[in-house]
Amino acid sequence: MKQLTISVPNMKSTHCQMRVNNAVQEIEGVQIENVEAGALTVSFDLESQRKEVVSAIEKTGYSVSEEKYSNHSVYNKGCCNNS
């Protein structure tokens, strides 16, 4: 399995983390390793699953980056926007 940490800058509160967690947990074959403020770590086998994870997060209204600790947000949606 491949492991990837995805930066989700606007995912700061527990509520935001649960929204993202619930969206990603629906993807078959993807295992959530860790959810914390600003980052999600997942394990998966197929490249298509990585794309599904990113898409699921974006559909919940959050911007993503595959660089952990990225402070840049492409768009300002989500309940934790401090802009």
C-alpha positions as CSV (number, residue, x, y, z in Angstrom):
1,M,0.0,0.0,0.0
2,K,1.1,3.5,-0.7
3,Q,0.7,6.2,2.0
4,L,0.0,9.8,1.3
5,T,-0.4,12.8,3.5
6,I,-2.7,15.4,2.0
7,S,-2.7,19.0,3.2
8,V,-6.2,20.4,3.7
9,P,-5.5,23.9,5.0
10,N,-9.1,24.9,5.9
11,M,-9.8,21.6,7.8
12,K,-9.1,22.9,11.3
13,S,-12.0,22.0,13.6
14,T,-13.3,18.6,14.7
15,H,-16.4,19.3,12.6
16,C,-14.3,19.9,9.5
17,Q,-12.2,16.8,10.2
18,M,-15.4,14.7,10.5
19,R,-16.8,16.0,7.2
20,V,-13.6,15.0,5.4
21,N,-13.2,11.7,7.2
22,N,-16.8,10.8,6.3
23,A,-16.3,11.6,2.6
24,V,-13.0,9.7,2.3
25,Q,-14.2,6.7,4.4
26,E,-16.8,5.9,1.7
27,I,-14.0,5.1,-0.9
28,E,-13.5,1.4,-1.2
29,G,-9.9,0.3,-0.7
30,V,-8.7,3.5,1.0
31,Q,-7.7,3.4,4.6
32,I,-7.6,6.5,6.7
33,E,-4.4,6.5,8.8
34,N,-4.7,9.9,10.5
35,V,-6.9,13.0,10.5
36,E,-5.6,16.1,12.2
37,A,-6.1,19.8,11.8
38,G,-4.9,20.7,8.3
39,A,-3.9,17.2,7.2
40,L,-5.2,13.7,6.3
41,T,-3.0,10.6,5.9
42,V,-4.4,7.7,3.8
43,S,-3.2,4.4,2.5
44,F,-4.3,3.0,-0.9
45,D,-3.2,0.6,-3.6
46,L,-4.3,2.2,-6.9
47,E,-3.5,5.6,-8.3
48,S,-7.2,6.0,-9.1
49,Q,-8.0,5.8,-5.4
50,R,-5.6,8.7,-4.7
51,K,-7.6,10.8,-7.3
52,E,-10.9,9.7,-5.6
53,V,-9.6,10.9,-2.2
54,V,-8.7,14.3,-3.6
55,S,-12.0,14.6,-5.4
56,A,-14.0,13.6,-2.3
57,I,-12.2,16.2,-0.2
58,E,-12.8,18.9,-2.9
59,K,-16.4,18.0,-3.2
60,T,-16.9,18.7,0.6
61,G,-15.6,22.3,-0.1
62,Y,-12.0,22.1,0.9
63,S,-8.9,22.8,-1.1
64,V,-6.1,20.2,-1.1
65,S,-2.4,19.9,-1.6
66,E,-0.2,16.8,-1.5
67,E,2.4,18.8,0.4
68,K,1.9,18.4,4.1
69,Y,1.9,21.7,6.0
70,S,1.1,23.8,3.0
71,N,-0.3,27.1,4.1
72,H,-1.7,28.1,0.7
73,S,-5.4,27.7,0.1
74,V,-6.7,27.8,-3.5
75,Y,-10.3,28.7,-2.5
76,N,-11.9,29.8,0.7
77,K,-14.7,27.3,1.4
78,G,-15.3,25.2,4.4
79,C,-16.5,25.9,7.9
80,C,-13.0,26.8,9.2
81,N,-12.1,29.6,6.9
82,N,-10.2,32.2,8.8
83,S,-9.6,34.5,5.9
